[in-house]
Amino acid sequence: MDEIDPVINKREQSMHTLGHLTRHRHEHITHGLLGCLASFVHDAVSNPTEVVKQRLQMLHSPYRSVWDPRAACIADLRYLLIELN
């Protein structure tokens, strides 16, 4: 028996759930919502990765490992959250 790719399985499960909620009348809305969700997840993963990559590629970068800019990003986020409150 072939195993189904877990990512495809989750996508199909999401489509089934949203299709059930809209009673399969608005499939274009279901596809749009899933596209928005996929974009959000992609950006949540790729944006911090790009920040770390760019900070490591800077000329005379103070960062020596992947963990250094990651810790700096977390510190920046904490500072922003404190400033917003």
Long-range contacts (C-beta under 8 A, 24 or more apart in sequence): 48-73
